[in-house]
């Protein structure tokens, strides 16, 4: 029964359990390479490409799942 349950768990779910889901700006910079300055500009843009984030009081947090999905949506195909 345990093996069946493990087979049903996706790699993304395993990754989420190994990593923290909500990232602060410093953590996003370290893991994804977006500088804090770039993050700020991307939050202020009024276009479809602004980065997904949540604001809890005065704190900015990024959902790893939303960031991964956003990156996949904004892939650029090479020629």
N, C-alpha and C positions, 0 to 999 in steps of 0.2 A: 504494500500500500504506500509506503514512504517513497519508493522509487517512482511510482506513478505520479505522486504529487510533485516530486522534483522535476519530472519531465514536463509538467504543465507550466512550470515557472519560466517566464521569458528572461532572456539575458538582460533586458532593460529593468525588469523587476529586481533581479539580483544586484545590478549596478546601483539601483536606488537604495537598497538595503546596506550596501557597502559604503555609500557616500551620503553625506548630509544633503537633504533635499533643498532647503532654503539657504541661499548664499547672500552674504553682505557684499557691498561693492569691492572690498579688498579681496575676498575669496573669488569673486567672479573674475577679477583681474588676474589673479594667480592661476586659475584653472582654464580660463578661456582666452586670456590675452587682451581683453578690452580694457584700456586704461580708464581710470576714474573720470578723466576729462571727456573721453569718448562716450562713456556711459551716460554722463550728464547730458551731452549733446543729443545722444540717441533718445533719451527720455523726453527731451523737449521738442523733438521734431514732430510736426503735425502731418505725418505721412503714414502710409501703410507699413513702412519699414521701421517704425520706432520699436525699440526693444521692450518686451513685456516685463513689467515689474509690479510690485505691490508696495504700498506705503503703509506702514504700521506706526501711527503716531508720527514721529519725525524720522523714523528709520526706513531706509530703502532695502527691500529684499527681492531677490530674484529666485524664481522657482526653476530648479534645474530641468524639470520636465518641459516647462514652457519655453525655456531657452533652447533646449535641444530641438523642439518642434519648430521654433522660429528659425533656427539655423538651417534646418532641412528645407523649410519653405523658401528661404532666400538664397539657395544654392545658385551659383552661376556656372552654367555649362561652358566648358572650353570648346574652342573651334576645332 
